[in-house]
Every structure is written in C-alpha cells, then in structure tokens.
Amino acid sequence: MERFILNVIHRPEMVPEYAEKVTGHGKEENISRKALLTESLDIFKTQQAIAHKNGIKTTIQMTYASLFNAEAVALAKEHHEQYGDEIALSLLGLPCKEFRDKYKTKDFCIWMFSMEDKKAIVTDVFEKFHEQFGFYPASTGSYYLDADLTNFIKEKYPSVKCAVATCWEEGPKAYHTCNNSWYTLFDGGPWNPWIPSKQNTHAPAANEAEDSGIVAIPHLSRDLLACFDGNGSNFGTHPQNVLRGMIYDPDTWEYPYLYNLIDQYRSLGKYNDGYSYNMMFVGPGWMNKMGRWEAPYELLLKSYEDGMAYYAKLKAEGKLEDMTMARFADFYRAGHTYTQPECALWRDILYGSDKQYFWYADPYLRCCLDMNQGGAMIDLRPYVAKLYWPVGIGTPHVQDASYPFLIQANYRAGYFTHYAGEGTIRSCKLTHKGEEVDLCLTRTWAHFAKQGTTRVLTLEPVEIKFADLTVKVQTVFEFEEGSSVVKTCRRILESSDPAAKVELNEYITACYGTTEYPEDMTSVVLGLQNGQEERSLQYAYRCREDEMAGGEASALVPPIETRVTLAAAGEHTAYYKEGYAFSPMFTLGAKGEIGQGEEMVTWLRLEKAN
C-alpha cells in the first residue's frame, strides 16, 4: 500500500527573521514594536485557520519570542486540544528583546553559535517551553542542526524524537543569489527524512550505535533537479518559494508547477517501497503585508490557501496522510531499516524537458546520475566516512556545514570544461581506431527496479557512431543495500561490425571540497594494486600518470577521511592520472576491450580511511 505522508509546520514567529532591515524600509527596526508583533501573530492565526479549514493537522513550532507571548501560548494549547496539533519548539525565531538583552548578539542561526552558547541557548529555550506548557517538546528544529548540537539536545532532552535538520542544497548557489548577504552553506544532505548519525547530521546512521536518537526531516521538499542546477530558494513545496521563483501566471495567478512538484514527491513511492513524503514549512514573514516579498499580499495568501486545498483534495481521495512531526518520527522508525536507501528518479517539471536525474542516498553515499549525460555521476558524497564536521564560532567551519563532495559537476565543471583540464564526473569513454566518444555526450532515459535488496537502474540504449563503426550501448547501475559500492555494467547490444572491438574507458575524475574554490590536494595519495604489486604517488600537481595490468586504482583523500577505488572485472588495465594547478583533480580508471554481446563491469567503492 502506498502512503504519502505530509508534515505541515507553522511557527508563531513573533519577530520575522529579516524584520530589522526590510519591514523598516531601510531604517533600523524596533523589533519590540507592537504592530510588528501583532501582525506576525495574525499571520500565524491565518495559516492555522487555512490548515484547519482543510482538515490538516499542523506542528506548531513555538519560537523563543512566542514563549513570552501569552496569546501565542494560549493559541498553541487551544489548537492542540481542538485539532490535535503538536506543540513543538523551534530553534529559529530567537531574535526578540529578551534574547538580545541576554545574549548581546544579532546572530540567530543556532548552529553558528559557539558550543558553549548553543548549550546555554538550548537550555534557556527548552526550559522556557517547559515553564509555559508543563512538558518538554517531542520535536524541534532549525535550518540546520549540527551533530554536536543534536547530541546535546537528545542527551539533555530525551523526549525529542524529530527535528528539522537541514535545507537541501542550500549552499553556494543559494548564497550567490542572495547577493552574498548571508552565510548559510549546507549542501550535501538527504532530500527526504533520515536518521542522522551521531558523527555528522548529514550522514545517515548505518546502525544503532551510530543513531543520534532522532528522525530528521528537511526544511522544505525541494525540486531535485531545479535545486541542484539552480537556487533552492525558488523551487520547493513552499508556495511562496514558487512565487519568489516567478513560476506562476501573472494574469491568472495560477501555479501548476506547485501541484506538479507535490505530485512528483508523491510518485517517489514507486522507488521507496510505497512510502513518499512531503512537507510545508512557512513562517509568518512570508505573508507580511509591509512589502517584504516580490508578490502582493493577496497572491501570497491565495497561494497558501490553494496549496493547502490541494493537500486536502488528496487527503479526501485517500492519497495523503497528514501527520505531526512526532507522529511521523514513530511512523518512520517503524517502517525503515538503517540501511534502507532513499531513491528518486526525478524529471524536469519546471521547463518540461526530457532531463532526468536519479538520486540515491544511504548511510554510505549520496550520488546523482544525469541521464542527459548518458547516466554520468554528477554528484557524490562519501557518507561512509561519517566525517566529523563541527560548525559554529570556535570551530574550523563557522558557517560552512556542507558535507564535502568527491564529485560536484556544478562546482567543478563536470564534463563540459574550459579549453584545458577536466571537471569532476564519473562516466565512460569509448574508443575505436583512435576516435573517442564520451557517454556524457549522449541522451538516455532510465527505468528503476528493485531486485531483492538491490536497486537497479537500467538506461535505454544509446547509439555511438564512429567513422566506420556504429555500436548500441546499454548501461545498468546496481546499488546493493548495505554496501558502499556502485556497480556499473556496460553492454554492446549491437554493432555494425560484429567482429569489431571497442575500448571502454571507465573513469572517475574527482577532488574534494564544499564550494567552487579548490582545496589543497597535496595530501591525496593515488595508488594501483593488483594482488602482486602496489604502486603509489603523493599528489604534487605534476600531471603524472601510471597504469597496471588488472587490479584497481584508488585515491586516499585524508582531509575527508575517504578512500575511493575503481575496480573492474575481466582483462583490463587500471590507471590513475594526477592533476595540475589549473585543473586540480585526480582521475581513476579502468580500460578494457569488448565487442558485440559482451560487457564490462566496474565497481566504484567508497571506504572510511583515518
């Protein structure tokens, strides 16, 4: 039975986060101004009324400021009793007079504080919540919760079982489109609910020992193609995100994209044993009447009413279940194993092209395959390392909470590069009589299947034309649950010359980082090993290459505690290539010849390396 689960989260954000500059129209805003507080609470009431009119339960995430407002507290209690809404606690919405007077700061992102301040603020906020409601919350959250903070919350307040813990791909792309005016970077996490590890929030736990004790959900359900290619703030199941992206008819005020996005999330049940998930999380600031956003208030209001009505329609048809956060955490725990992956075969619904991505995430890796580039891997995060990455003041990563990549085709060029060098990508080159074609230059379509505990992605065959030979090639990817390996099989189904051989060059070009800017690669060690001998070199930007008959090529990347290996079956040559300063990547590969009716199988393996 397919189950599409919805979380709707509202927070009585008494002082909208950006109030100081925007609602003050350039003048310093008095965040205690009564009109601002009244309007914010009125918007929260409106949101709640829209949800309840449509029969949707909400999770009310009380902000610190709202805990000092008797009306907000009374509303939460009333709606809990009357509608079954959950009363939770948000670590957003900290700014208010009481907070400023106590902590003497304008910071408001909980993960950016020092660990000492994080503990003090969490204790302060949780105890104030208990003072008002007589119990501790079962749910909390922020745009991001780092592992140290999550572990502290769970240890001190064990009632917490669910948390909003990241914004999917809210990294450099979003940073640039906000004119570099705020510093929140958290690329590399899951797009759907997961159980975070104690070591790193973004990396799912592989077993009970790694389990942080909470179920994490993302801040908004994002478009898994548009948000990877562009700015995540414009493409999510937050109606005002869609308006911000100008994805609506200015004459009719209609936005079919919003409904298509919800439906595509619904369709993910086909790839995840019948389970799919969606969330809507909207603070009052988005419906501000004082001109904060690009759309008029009437359109902001209509978009929320229409979005909630669509959820109500799906619920009435038996196609949706609305849950509070705590209820969802229980549901997720009951139906998911630690090693169970999240899969998403995602198509372009924004522009209507035939572009298609496949996303895969489990406790060992997150990756994306692009069918518009012949199934090339365009994103790869080594979760297997469970990289400890402390965030906030007093750490090496004050603002950057991203999980590092080995491949990120937007930040490291991918296949299409400048006149020299290579970008990060995992693909295959075919060579015949000196003529070379990369599968990145082909277009295909993928089909998903589950075989036992293996997720199989079969790509439609592509035709490669050389000067005197045409071959039809099919690619199949296999993701074995519980491993950190991606198996790739390339088959030549047809050939214009059945006796001809074609060289397949399976390769991965990679580096490491969290932004577009290069890192120091001199700690990387490249190696070859075949059971009889081993050779290696220390990366020094010297453009060196080596190869070995049989065996496998590997790269040890100490800064992210990861070893990546490319191995092949049958007769082949393993090789590596060192990059150079203008193109600071490394390449691992395996080359072998096949003909019609034959195949080449390779394995990309990730391991934790201390």
N, C-alpha and C positions, 0 to 999 in steps of 0.2 A: 504494500500500500504506500503510495506516495504521500509525503507530508511536507507541506510548505509552511514554514514557521515564520511568524512576524514578531519582531520586537519594536514597539513604539516607545520612545523615551522622550519625556518632557522635563525641562528643568526650570523652576521659577528663578530665573537669572535676574535678580533684582537690579543689578548694575551690569548691563551688557558689556562684554569684554572690551569693545572698542569705543565705549561711550565718551571717553575723555576728549578724543580728537574730533570724532565725526559728528556726534549729536551736539557738540559745542560749536560746530561750524567754524573751526579754526581757533576758537577761544578755549582756554582751559576750562574744563567742565567740572562742576561741583558734583561729585558722584553721590553726594547725600541729598541732592536736590529732590524735593518731594515729587515733582511732576515726572521725573525720570523713573523713580521707584514705582509710582502709581501706574504709569504706562506699561512698564515691564510686567508687573503683576497682572494687569488687564490682558496683555497678550498671552500670558500663560493660561489664564482662565479661558480665553478664546480657543487656544489649542486643545485644552482639555475638553471643552464643550463640543468641539468638532469631532474628537475621537469618540466621546461617549454617545453622541448622536448617531454615530455609525456602528455602535456596539463593539468598539475596540478598547481593550484594556491597555493601560499605559504603565510604564515605570516612571515614577516621579523622583527624579534625582535632585534632592534638596541641595542647594548651594550653601556655602558658608553664610553669605549675606542673607539668604532667605531664612536661615535658622534664627535670625534676630527679628524677623517679621512675624508678628502674631497671626496675621491674616493668612500668610503663606503656610504656616504650620497648621492652622485650623483647616485650610482647604485640603491639604495633603491627608489629614486624618479623615475628613469627611469623604473624600473620594476613595480612600482605601475601604471604608466601611460600605459605601453605597455602590461602588463599581468594581471592587476587587483590585484596584490599582495597588502596585507595590510601592512602598515608601523606601527609597534608596538614598544614597549620598554621593554627590558628585564632588570631585576634587577640582573641577572647573568652577568658575564663578567665585573665586576667592576675593577679588577686589571689593572692598567696602570700607567705610570709615573705621570699623572695628579692626579689620585686618591691617590697614595702613598704620593705624596708631600703634599696633602691637609689633609688627614686623618691619616697619620703616623701609618699605620697598614697593616698587611698582611692578615687580615680577609677579606673574600669576600662573605660569606653567609649572605644575608641581614637580615634573621630572627635572627641571633646570635648577632647582634649589640645591644647596649643599645637603649631604645626607643628614647632617645634624638638624638643619631647618626642616627637611622633609619629615623627619620623625616628630618634631615639635608641632608642625602644622597638622599632620595626620592625627596626632593625639588630640590636639585642640579641636579639630573639626568633628572627629568621631565622638568625643565626649560631649560636645555641644549638642550633637544629634541625639545622643542618649538622654541628655538633660531634657530635651523637648519631647521625645517620643517614648522614653522608658525602655528602649531596646536598641541594640546595635544593628546596623543595616546588613542585609544579605548581599547587596550589590553596591558597587562603586564604579569609579572610572575617571578617565581623563582622555585627552587626545592620545597620550602615551603614558604608560606606566613602565618604568624600568624594573629589572628583575630585583634589584636590592630593595626598592620601594614595595614591590608586590610581596616579597618575602616578609618584610617587616609588617605590612598590613595583615597578612594571613596569620602570622605568629601572634600579634597582639590582639587582633580581632578575628578569631576563627570563624565567626558567623558568616564572613564574606565568602561567597561561593561563585560570584560572577563579576566581571569588570569589563568596561570598555577600555581597551589596552593599546590600540594603535589606529592610525589613519593610513589606509592602504596607499602606498606610493606618494605620500605627502612629502616628497623630497625636493631635489634641486629644481625640477620642472615647476612645481608649485611656488617654490622660493623665488624663481625668476619672474613669474607672472604676478607676484605681489610687489614688484619693484624692489626686491631685496630689503623689504622693510620689516620683515620679521624672520626669526631664525628658528624654524622647526623643521627638522630633517629626520624622517623615519621611513625611508624606502626599505623594501626587503622583507616585509612581514606577510603573514597569511591574509587573504582577502575574505575569508569565511571564519566562523568560530573555530577555536583550537584550545588545547590545554597547554599553556606556556610552561617551559622548563624553568627550574629554579635558577639556571645559569644565565639565560637570556630570554627575555619576554618574546621576542620574535620567533625563536626556535621552539617548535612543539616538543613536548616531553615524549621520550621514547618508552618510558616505563614508569612504574610507581615511584621509584627512587628519585626520578627527575621531576616529578609532578609538583608544581608550585601550589597546588591546592585550589586553584580557581579555574573556571572556564572563562576564556577571554573572547570578546566579540570586537569586531572592528567598528570604528567610528564611521558610520555610513557604509552602504553597499555600493561599491564603485563600478563603473563600466570598465571591464577588464581588458578592453582594447584601447578605448579612448584615453583612459587614465595612464596607461603605460606610454602611449605615444604623446600625450599632451598633459595639460594641467588638471589634476584631480579635483580641484575645487569646482570645476564646471560640469562634471559628469558623475552624478550619484543619485540614489533614490532619496534625495532631499529636494523637494520641489523647487526650493529657492536656488539650489545649485544649478538646476536646469535653466532657470530664468537668468542666472548670472552668466551662463554659457550662451545665452541668446538663442536657445533651442526651442523656440515657440513662434507661432504665427502672430505677428504684431497686430493684425486686424481682428482675428477671431479669438485671440488669447487661448489657443489650443496647443497642446504639447504632447502629441502621440509618443514622442521619444520616452517620456516618463513611464508610460504604461508598457512600452516595449522593453524598457530596462527591467521593470518589475517582472515581466513575463520571462525574460531571459534568465533571471535568477530562479524563477520557478522551474525552468527547464533543466536546471542543474541536477535535479533529482534523477535524471536519466543516467548520470555519471557517478552518483553517490548513493547507490542502493536505495533510491526512493526519497532521500532526505534533501531538502533545499531550505534556504534561509534568506531572510531579508530584514533590513532594519531601517527605521526612520528616526532621526535624532535631530531635533530642531530647537535651538534656543530662541528666546523671545526677540533677540536683537534683529533677527531676520525679518520680523514684521513691524519694525519700528516705523512710526508714521512721520518721523522727522527727517526723512530723506536720506537714510543711510545707504540704501541699495539702489541698484540700477532701474528697478521696476517700481511702478506706483503701488501704493499700499493695497489698492483694490485687487491688483493682479497677484500680489503676494498672498493675500488672503484666499483668493479664488484657487490658486494653485494648491494650497494646503487642503482646502475643502475637497477639491477634485481628487487629489491623491488619496485622501482618507476614504472617500466614497468608493474609489476603485478597490481598495483593500476590503471594504465592506461588501462589495459585489462578489469578490472572490470568496469571502467567508460564507456568504449566503448560498453560494453554489457548492459549498463543501470542498473548496480548493485551497483554503487557507485556515491556519490556526493562529490566533493571537495569543501570545504568552508574555508574562512579565519576565524580567531578566532572571530572577531566582528560579522560577519555574522552568525556564529554558535550560538553565545550567543542569537541573535534575534530569531533564529530558535528554540532553546531550551526553551526560555521563552514562545514562542507562543504555544508550544506543551506539556508543562509539568505543572502539578499542584504541589503544595508544598508537598503534602503527597504521591505523586506517587512514588512507590519504584523502585529501580534497582534490577533486578533478573538475575542470571546467573547460569544455570545448566551446569557445566563445566566438561569435561572429560580429561583424560590423553592423550595428543598428543605427549608428549616427549618420553615416553617409550612404549606406545601402550597398557598399561594395562587396566583393567576394572575399575580402580579407578575413582570415580565421586564425585565432590563436588557440593553443592548448596549454592550459596551466595545470601544474601538478605540484602538490606540497605534501610533505610528510615529515616525520622527525629528523630526516637525514638530508633532505634537499628541497629547494624550491626551484622550479625551472619553468620556462615558457618556450614553446615551439611555434614558429611562424610559418604557416602553410603558404603564405605569399612569397616565401623564400625557400620553397621546397622542403619545408619541415625543419629549417635551421633552428638551433637553440639560440635564442637571443637574450635570455636571462638565466643566470644560475647562481644560487646562494647555497653555500655549504653549511646547512644546519647541523650536519653531523659533528662539526667542531664544537657546537654549543658555546660559541665564543663569549667569554665574559667581557662585557662592554659597559662599564659603569658610565652613567650620564649625569651631568649637572655640575654646578660650581664645585671646584676642588677635584675634578676628575679630568682625564685627558680629553673628554668629549663633553664639553659644556652644553652644546646644542645638538650635535650630530648623533642621533640614536639609531641610524640606519644599520641594518645587518649587511656586512660587506659582500660584494659580488665577486665572482670569478669571471662572469660574462654579464655585460650590460650594454646592449647594442646601441642604445641612445647616448650613453655617456662615453662609450669607447668605439664609436663609429660603426661597428658591425661590419658587414661585407663591403658596403659602399664607403670607400675612404678617399682621402686626398690623393695626389699623384704618387705618393710613396707611402709605404707602411701598410699595416693591417689593423683591423679592429677586432674586438672580441666577438667570437661566434663559434658555434660547433656545427660543421657542415661536412660535405664530401665533394671532392673534385674528381671528375672523370677525364682520363687522358687516352687519346688514340693517335698514334703516329705524330706525337709532339703537339697535338691540338688539345687544349684543356677547356673544360666547361665545368663551372661550379653549380651545384644544385640550387644555390642561392638565386640563380637567375631563372628558375622555373617557378611555376604556379601550380598548386595542387589543392586538394580538399581532403580532410581527414574524417575517419569513421572510428568510433570508440566501441570497445567491447571489454567485458570483464571475463577472464578465464581463470576460475579458481581464485587465487589471491593475486593474480597478475592483471594489471590494467594494460590493455593492448590498444595502440593507436595505429591504424592501418591507413596509409596515404594512397590516394589514387595514383596510378602510374603516370610518369611524366616521360616525354619523348626528348631524347638528346640527339641532336643532329651534328655529326662531324662532316668533313668534306666528302668522305667516301663511305660513311657508315652511319646508320641510324639505329639506336637502341631504345627500348622501352624499359624504364627502371621503376621498381616499386620499393618503397621504404616502409618498414614496420618497426615501431618502437615498443619496447616492453618495460614496464615498471613493476618489479617484483616487490610486493608489500613486505616490509621488514628489512629490506636491503638498502644500500646506498648506491645502487648501480642502475644505470640506464643502458639497456641492451638495444642495439640498432642492427637491423638486418636489411641489406640492400640486395635486391634480386634483379637480374636481367631477364625479363619475361620474354622479350622478342628482340631479334637482331636481324638487320638486313643481310648480314653475313654470319650464318650460324657458327662458322669456324673461327670468327674473329675474337680476339681477346681485348678487353678494355681494362686499363689500370684504374682502380679505385683508390683514392687517397682520402681516407677518413682522418679528420683533423679537428682539434680544438685549439683556438687561439684565445688566450686568457691573460688576466693580470689580477689585481685586487684593488679595491677601493670602495668608496661610498659616494663620491661626487665625480664630476668630469675631470678633475685635476689628477695628474699622475702621482703615484706613490713611489717611494724608494724601493727598487726591485733587487737591490744587491744582496738581500738575504735569501733570495729564491735559489733553490738547488734543482737543476734539471738532471734527469737520470735515464739510463737504459739498463734493462736487466732481462736475461733470457734463461736463467737457471744455471748456465755455465759461467757467465761473466756479468759484471756490473761496471758501468762507467758513469761518471757524473761530472758536472761543472758548476761552479759558483757563478751566478749571473753577474755580468760586468758590462752590459751594454756593448758587447763586442761583435754581435752579429754572427756568432759561431753556430755550427750545425754538427750533428753526429747521427749515425744510424747503425742499426744492428739487425742481423737476420733473426727473425722470430722475436718472441718476448714482448715487452711492453715499454712504453715511455711514461715517465712520471715527472711531476713537479712538486717539490716541497715548498710551501708558502708559509714560513714561520709567523709573519705578522697576523695571519688569520688562522693559525694552527691547523692547517689543512694540507693534505696530500691528495693530488688529483692524478689519476692514472688512466691511460688509454691502452687497452689490450685488444688483441684480435685473435680469431681462430684461424687455423689452416696456415698455409705458406704465405708469409708476408714479411715486410721489413718495417721495423719500428724506428721512429726518428724523433728528434727534437730540434727546435730552432730557437736560438736566443735572439731577443730583440735588440733595439738600439735606442739612443736617446730620443730621436724623432718619433719612434714608434715603440714605446717601452712595453711590449707584450712578450709572451712566450708561446710557442706552438708545439703541441704534441701530436703525433700522427702515426698511422699505420697504412702501408701501401701493399696492395696485392692485385693480381690479375684474375678476372673472371670472364666467362662467356655466357652465351645463351643458356638458360636453365640453371645457372649457378648463382651462388650467393656469397656475400662476405658479411661476417658477423663480428661486431666490435662491442666492447663494454667500456663505458665511462664510469669510473669508480671514484667515490669520494671517501676519505678517511680522516679521522681526527689525528693530528700529529702535534705532539707537545714539543 
